[in-house]
Amino acid sequence: MVKPFVVFGSETWVAAEMDMKKASTWDRKILRIQGPLLEQGIWRIRTNQELRELYKDPDTVAHINKKRLDWTGHVVRLNQ
């Protein structure tokens, strides 16, 4: 529900590497809201891979890159 708000207009952003790192970090922090796991009486934090498998959704950086490619295709077709 929050992701569309965060990536709004990302098609036209200048994608600096630092911005993409911040987006990736934000993505993992939001996913960790799910909380730790209790396994055999011991609490542990979920790994990034476990979070990706749980949500089955591309990370924010991949989503931004896809939107930028879609926008580029739109602009190319517009000029034809």
Secondary structure as GFF3:
##gff-version 3
##sequence-region A 1 80
A	DSSP	alpha_helix	3	7	.	.	.	ID=ss1
A	DSSP	three_ten_helix	10	12	.	.	.	ID=ss2
A	DSSP	alpha_helix	17	31	.	.	.	ID=ss3
A	DSSP	three_ten_helix	32	34	.	.	.	ID=ss4
A	DSSP	beta_strand	37	39	.	.	.	ID=ss5
A	DSSP	beta_strand	42	44	.	.	.	ID=ss6
A	DSSP	alpha_helix	48	55	.	.	.	ID=ss7
A	DSSP	alpha_helix	60	78	.	.	.	ID=ss8
###
